[in-house]
Amino acid sequence: MIDTLLLWLFAGTALVAAAAMLVLRHPMRVALALAATMLALAGVYALLGVHAIAIFQVLIYVGAVMVFMVYAIMLLDVRDRSFTRRFSWLLVPGVVVAVAFLAVLAHGVWQVLPEPAASTAGARFGIQTFSLEFLNEYWLHFELVSVLLVAAVVAALAVLEVGRRDRG
Amino acid sequence: MLIGLSAAIFALGLLGVIVRRNVLVMLMCMELMLNGVNLSLVTFAQQTATAAGAVLVFLVFVVATAEIAIAIPIVLLLVKRKNVLDLDAYTDLKG
């Protein structure tokens, strides 16, 4: 009972914070709304019994990605006043496209969904099951991800090097 | 219910990428789209009692981190050139 209540609470928080991202003006407030969405989603994951993903969500997304984002906003925002105009000229077509996309998605998912409602009483797998499955079945993906990370680091360094050469 | 929530979050992220002007806000809306996908993956993993969805979510985390690590330096370079975060100022980049 309390689980279902908390699930609704976290889901509602995530939805409200995600909607707030669209209407808030300042990038820092948008970043805080996104962090709130991610924390609420972490709560949903924990209630679903997938604790490993909930912990990773808080550590990686809120702890690393959002802190990086906030640093970038603090670095860049002082010189720029363009946030006073929130929306581009694509506002009306964008809303139409998003509503149509949501309708198509809802129609498509509704037909193939095995059971209509997700309950919190499903399977609970802990970090041991997750790790064993990960490193037994998906070790190739794990290695490929490390290659991707190395490529990302090299690409970031290359981008910064281009900037340094441009400056002289 | 959770699948609907994930679809709504994905659609809100898509809407944000289309309608907002600020480059950093658009990047954050892309993160929101990834979060919507993650929620659907976790829900399916929990419903089918397999770990494949959770593993995919882990891989999405890494991809999101790499995306931000490359996107932020690019935004820094763009802003260094024109001193503005508004994407409309960079229309001369096309072609």
Interface residues (C-beta under 8 A of the other chain):
Chain A: A11 A14 L15 A18 A19 M21 L22 P27 V30 A31 L34 T37 M38 L41 V44 Y45 L48 G49 V50 A52 I53 F56 Q57 I60 Y61 A64 V65 F68 M69 A72 I73 L75 L76 D77 R79 D80 S82 F83 R85 R86 F87 S88 L90 L91 P93 G94 V95 V97 A98 V99 F101 L102 L105 A106 V109 L113 P114 E115 A117 A118 G122 A123 F125 T129 F130 E133 F134 E137 Y138 H141 V145 L148 L149 A151 A152 V153 A155 A156 V159 L160 V162 G163 D166
Chain B: M1 L2 I3 G4 L5 A7 A8 I9 F10 A11 L12 G13 L14 L15 G16 I18 V19 R20 R21 N22 L24 V25 L27 M28 C29 E31 L32 N35 N38 L39 V42 T43 A45 Q46 Q47 T48 A49 A51 A52 A54 V55 V57 F58 L59 F61 V62 V63 A64 T65 A66 I68 A69 I70 I72 P73 I74 V75 L76 L77 V79 K80 N83 V84 L85 D86 L87 D88 A89
